[in-house]
Amino acid sequence: MTVKINEECTMCDACVEECPNEAISQPDEDEIHVIEPAKCTECVGFFDVEQCIDVCPADAIEPDTEEDEATLLARAKTLHPDKDFGDDFPSKYKN
């Protein structure tokens, strides 16, 4: 997992709508959201900043483990085999 949702989560669903990989879910209506590690790309290939972190009103999403851009892009390509990411794809690593 590259980012995680902490106990400050208010279960507002803002992050769910923004995730390009559909990596965020709520296992139970009384539990906070979770991020599926195998689907998280830190938005590499889609945006230059993690959208879940950017939209969270409670600041409940934080970095967890570091992965390099190549690993994250490879994951995005696996999750979205029909998308052409090209050479100039969005990434926080290019800022």
C-alpha positions in Angstrom: 0.0 0.0 0.0 1.3 3.4 -0.8 -1.3 5.5 1.1 -3.6 4.6 3.9 -6.7 5.9 5.6 -6.4 6.6 9.3 -9.0 6.7 12.1 -9.7 10.3 11.4 -11.9 9.2 8.4 -15.4 10.6 8.5 -16.7 8.2 5.9 -17.7 11.1 3.7 -17.0 9.1 0.4 -15.1 12.0 -1.2 -12.0 9.9 -1.8 -14.0 7.0 -3.3 -15.3 9.1 -6.2 -11.9 10.5 -7.0 -9.8 7.3 -7.2 -9.1 6.5 -10.8 -8.4 2.8 -9.8 -11.5 2.2 -7.7 -9.0 1.2 -4.9 -11.0 2.7 -2.0 -13.9 0.9 -0.4 -15.8 0.7 2.9 -16.0 -2.9 4.1 -18.8 -2.2 6.5 -21.0 0.9 6.9 -19.7 1.4 10.4 -16.0 1.1 9.5 -13.7 3.6 7.9 -12.7 3.3 4.3 -9.7 1.2 3.2 -7.4 1.3 0.3 -6.6 -1.9 -1.6 -2.8 -1.9 -2.0 -2.8 -3.8 -5.3 -4.9 -1.1 -6.8 -3.2 2.1 -5.4 -0.9 3.9 -7.9 -0.7 7.2 -6.0 -2.5 8.5 -9.1 0.6 8.1 -11.2 -0.5 8.1 -14.8 -3.6 10.1 -14.0 -2.8 13.1 -11.8 0.3 14.9 -10.4 -1.0 14.5 -6.9 -2.9 11.8 -5.0 -6.5 12.7 -5.5 -7.7 11.0 -2.3 -5.3 13.0 -0.2 -6.2 16.2 -2.1 -10.0 15.9 -1.5 -10.1 14.5 2.0 -11.7 17.1 4.3 -10.5 15.3 7.4 -6.9 14.9 6.4 -7.4 11.2 7.1 -5.3 9.9 4.2 -1.5 9.7 4.6 1.5 8.1 3.0 2.2 4.6 4.2 5.0 2.9 2.2 7.1 4.4 -0.6 7.1 2.9 -4.1 8.9 4.3 -7.0 7.3 5.8 -10.1 8.1 2.9 -12.3 6.4 0.4 -10.0 3.3 2.6 -9.7 3.1 3.2 -13.5 3.5 -0.6 -14.1 0.6 -1.2 -11.7 -1.5 1.5 -13.5 -0.8 -0.2 -16.8 -1.9 -3.5 -15.4 -5.1 -2.1 -14.0 -5.9 -0.1 -17.2 -4.5 -2.2 -20.1 -6.5 -0.2 -22.7 -5.1 3.2 -21.6 -2.2 4.7 -23.4 -0.1 6.5 -20.8 2.5 7.7 -23.2 5.8 9.2 -22.1 4.4 12.4 -20.6 2.0 10.9 -18.1 1.0 12.9 -15.0 3.0 12.0 -11.8 3.9 13.6 -8.5 7.5 12.6 -9.2 7.6 15.1 -12.1 6.8 18.1 -9.9 
